[in-house]
Amino acid sequence: MAVPTADKLREYLGDSYKESDEELITLYVETHRFYRKLKKEISKQDLMYEYTNKAGATNLTKNPLVVELAKTVQTLNNLLKSLGLTPAQRKKVVDGDDDSDFDNF
């Protein structure tokens, strides 16, 4: 997996880049760093483990880091949406630039 950098994100934004995007770019890079740490830590542990509650009952429960990983992925996706860099948004731009009437034919 390629590690995102601020320069790479600015490159992806191209002509749509604005100086006001810098805060979102910084947040994305920092959040992605956190995501990679979480993923590395989870790979060393089980996804489910036994937990004994106060009543003495033992149950399988999700590793709490898995929940945090899912939240972090959602945050990364939201940051990409804010920057206009999700695949769906890029497709709209590409499809929207097609001035031909071929699809209407």
Number of C-alpha atoms within 10 A of each C-alpha: 4 4 9 14 15 16 10 12 20 18 12 14 15 10 8 11 14 11 7 8 15 15 9 15 22 14 15 23 17 15 17 19 14 14 20 15 13 16 15 11 12 16 10 8 11 10 14 13 12 12 14 11 9 7 6 8 9 12 11 11 12 13 16 11 15 17 10 14 18 12 13 18 14 12 17 19 15 15 18 18 14 13 22 16 17 14 11 11 14 12 12 10 12 10 10 9 9 10 8 8 7 7 7 5 5
